[in-house]
Amino acid sequence: MTKNLKKQSFSIDSRTFSTSRDLIITNTGSGKKVLFLVSFHPIENRDSTYDQLAQLIEDLHLLASHRSNLKNKDKISGRMAGIGFRGGYEKGKTVGKPADANPPLNPFSLLFWFATSRTYAVRKTLELDQSLQEKLPDHNRFIADQIRRFSPEAYEGNKKALEDFGIPSWSDKQWESCKNDPEPICSNVIVTSNDFSNKPHCDTDKNLFTYGIFSYINRSTGTPTLPPSNTLGHGLRFPEYDCNIDFGSTPGIIEVLWKSNDIEHHTIGPPDKLKTTRSTTHHGCSFQISHRSLSNSVTD
């Protein structure tokens, strides 16, 4: 793939995966520079990997729906929430989980907490958060295996960064130390939905590669579903190489591992036929070790 030679963008969609569901995309045919690796899991051909990815997407969607809509200088539209080490995604926050994310563990404090919580709905939300949190270590082990399958180098680099700086894993229940997770791989997860789009940018994260998962989902349950239309125009774009990974024309779950620090990228907002409806939205999540995490771990 050569820079800016094609008038029509090179689109990666379901047709691109006709011979293989795992692709390595390079900047030229000679493969001198790997831009990203991508795997496609069709919704009509489910297997155990698809099912594990689907369960992860459902749980992240529910957790993210209980988190605040984050601001970002590159964000244009949609919703963006963070899960994991707060210092990685919230400016001015250095440690811990969002306020009231879990009730106290002391039984007397717990009784008082339930008695004084604002509403029944708040208590149910916190109970759901706590039950979802219990599942995160298993999700983390699965994600670690997926990243290692894509690139052992990326896996080892992420793990070493967390260990060197003592940054807690995104799946750590208390977000206290990387030692609490036997296989730390990232500090936080950014979850996007509701017609999310942003400006072209390069990341400043510690991890050279970012791992992302993308799928259309049911807005209530987070279950992966078919796109509302088989239409081009909504996807992860690499403008320097005029290349898009199209979401609408790739019905299923997409995994991407890309050099987010090296290669300018952004999410293109959807055309009308792919916009969020009452029942459907597009889900994206990226697993990162942000520069802010490292800064906060050093200054704390």
C-alpha positions, 0 to 999 in steps of 0.5 A, a space after each residue: 500500500 503506497 501513500 496517497 496514490 489512490 483516489 478511492 480509499 482502500 477499504 477493508 471489509 468482509 470481502 477482504 477476508 475472503 481467503 483469510 480472516 487474519 490479515 497483516 497490512 503493510 505500507 508496501 507490497 514488500 512488507 517493510 513496515 507493518 501498519 496493523 494486524 486485523 482479524 475478522 469474526 463473522 457473526 454468522 460463523 460463531 466459534 469459541 473466540 467469537 463467544 469470548 469476544 462477545 461476552 467481553 463486549 457485553 460486559 464492557 458496554 454495561 460498565 461503560 454505561 455507568 461511567 461519565 462521558 469523557 472529554 478529549 481534545 481530539 473527540 468530535 462526537 459520540 460517547 467515550 468512557 474509561 475503565 480501569 486505572 483512573 490516572 490513565 484516562 482522567 486528567 487530574 486523577 491519579 489513582 483508584 476507580 470512579 467514586 462509589 464504584 464499589 461498596 465498602 467491604 466492612 459489613 457494618 460499613 456495608 449496612 450503613 452504605 445500603 441504608 444511606 444510598 440515594 436510590 434503589 436504582 443506584 444500589 442496583 447499578 453498583 451491585 451490577 458493577 461489582 458483579 461485572 468487576 469479578 469477571 474482569 480478571 478472566 477477560 484480561 487473561 483472554 485479552 492477553 492471549 489475543 495480544 500474544 497471538 497477534 504479536 509476542 513482542 507487543 505482549 511482552 512490551 506491555 507487560 514490562 511497562 506495567 511491571 517497571 512502573 508498578 501500574 495496576 492492570 485495568 482488571 485489578 479489583 482495587 487498582 492498587 498494583 500490577 502485582 495483583 494481576 498475574 498477567 498485566 497487559 494494559 492499565 485502562 480501556 477506552 470504550 466508545 459508542 453513540 456515533 463516536 468520531 475523532 480527529 486524526 492523531 497519533 497516541 502518546 501511550 507507553 504501548 507502541 501497539 494498541 489493541 482494539 475490538 469493534 462491533 455493532 451491538 444491541 444498545 440495551 444488552 451490548 450483544 454484538 449484532 448486524 450493522 443497520 446497513 451494509 454501507 461504507 463510510 464508518 470505520 477506523 481510518 489511517 489517513 496517511 495511507 488512505 486506508 479504512 477498516 469499514 465497520 458497516 460492511 464487515 458484519 461481526 467482530 473486528 480485532 485490530 492491533 496497530 502502531 498507534 504511536 507511529 501511525 496517524 489514525 481516527 474514527 470516521 463518523 457514520 453516514 445516516 444509514 449507520 447512525 445509532 438507532 433506538 436498538 443499535 449502536 457501534 461499540 469500540 474499545 481500545 486497551 492502552 497504557 497511557 502516557 498519563 498513567 506513567 506520569 501519575 505513577 512516577 509523581 505519586 
